[in-house]
Amino acid sequence: MRIRAAIAVPAASAAVAGLLLTAPQSQAAAADHARPVRCAEKSLTVRAKAAPGDPTVLRVGVTHRGARACVVDRVPTVTFGDLDGAALPTPEGGAGGYRLAPGQTAYADVRAIGDPADPEARRVDTVTVAASAAHWGRSCTAAQLGTGKHVLVWEPVTTWWQPTRAAADRAIGLSR
């Protein structure tokens, strides 16, 4: 049951007040749904695989399986084994969100190492990818990624989420 307040107001204002009081609550709720909320981790499927012919680049994807649009971080969070830190966004300034509609997939590329012959390269057995820093993410072994026994890492970078795999490849510098 809805309770209506009795207010003493001039006639023109009374008409407006009456309209506001009788407006369906669904109109107010629609404004709340205009801005997507953060994606729940359970509504996302995260994948990672080495780029064909280039084990220094990992292709990452996230698909939203939920019923309403939601937002993930603008760049994926990619960590390497037990090493400190995560891949840095390229270009810089990766704060903000990326909107995913129901059923939509976003793509990013991660360059784990610039030069595989670099003597400073670290070797890790797993890579963990999350669509948002607040998520646990999905861990993949080097074998699952297709990089061999290890993933070589040194100064890794990641692209922002892109609408297509080709756009992610271009953003990291892979020629197509």
Secondary structure as the mmCIF struct_conf table of DSSP 4:
data_model
#
loop_
_struct_conf.conf_type_id
_struct_conf.id
_struct_conf.beg_label_comp_id
_struct_conf.beg_label_asym_id
_struct_conf.beg_label_seq_id
_struct_conf.end_label_comp_id
_struct_conf.end_label_asym_id
_struct_conf.end_label_seq_id
HELX_RH_AL_P HELX_RH_AL_P1 ALA A 11 THR A 22
BEND BEND1 ALA A 23 ALA A 23
HELX_RH_AL_P HELX_RH_AL_P2 GLN A 25 ALA A 34
BEND BEND2 ARG A 35 ARG A 35
HELX_LH_PP_P HELX_LH_PP_P1 PRO A 36 PRO A 36
STRN STRN1 VAL A 37 ARG A 38
HELX_LH_PP_P HELX_LH_PP_P2 CYS A 39 ALA A 40
HELX_RH_3T_P HELX_RH_3T_P1 GLU A 41 SER A 43
STRN STRN2 LEU A 44 ALA A 51
TURN_TY1_P TURN_TY1_P1 PRO A 52 GLY A 53
STRN STRN3 ASP A 54 HIS A 64
BEND BEND3 GLY A 66 ARG A 68
STRN STRN4 CYS A 70 ASP A 73
BEND BEND4 ARG A 74 VAL A 75
STRN STRN5 THR A 77 PHE A 80
TURN_TY1_P TURN_TY1_P2 GLY A 81 ASP A 82
BEND BEND5 ASP A 84 GLY A 85
HELX_LH_PP_P HELX_LH_PP_P3 ALA A 87 ALA A 87
STRN STRN6 LEU A 88 PRO A 89
BEND BEND6 THR A 90 GLU A 92
BEND BEND7 GLY A 96 GLY A 96
STRN STRN7 GLY A 97 LEU A 100
TURN_TY1_P TURN_TY1_P3 PRO A 102 GLY A 103
STRN STRN8 THR A 105 ARG A 111
STRN STRN9 ILE A 113 ILE A 113
BEND BEND8 GLY A 114 GLY A 114
TURN_TY1_P TURN_TY1_P4 PRO A 116 ALA A 117
TURN_TY1_P TURN_TY1_P5 PRO A 119 GLU A 120
STRN STRN10 ARG A 122 VAL A 124
BEND BEND9 ASP A 125 ASP A 125
STRN STRN11 THR A 126 ALA A 130
BEND BEND10 ALA A 131 SER A 132
TURN_TY1_P TURN_TY1_P6 ALA A 133 ALA A 134
BEND BEND11 HIS A 135 HIS A 135
STRN STRN12 ARG A 138 THR A 141
HELX_RH_AL_P HELX_RH_AL_P3 ALA A 142 LEU A 145
TURN_TY1_P TURN_TY1_P7 GLY A 146 GLY A 146
BEND BEND12 THR A 147 THR A 147
BEND BEND13 LYS A 149 LYS A 149
STRN STRN13 VAL A 151 VAL A 153
STRN STRN14 TRP A 154 TRP A 154
BEND BEND14 GLU A 155 GLU A 155
STRN STRN15 VAL A 157 THR A 158
HELX_LH_PP_P HELX_LH_PP_P4 THR A 159 TRP A 161
STRN STRN16 GLN A 162 GLN A 162
BEND BEND15 PRO A 163 THR A 164
HELX_RH_AL_P HELX_RH_AL_P4 ARG A 165 ILE A 172
TURN_TY1_P TURN_TY1_P8 GLY A 173 GLY A 173
#
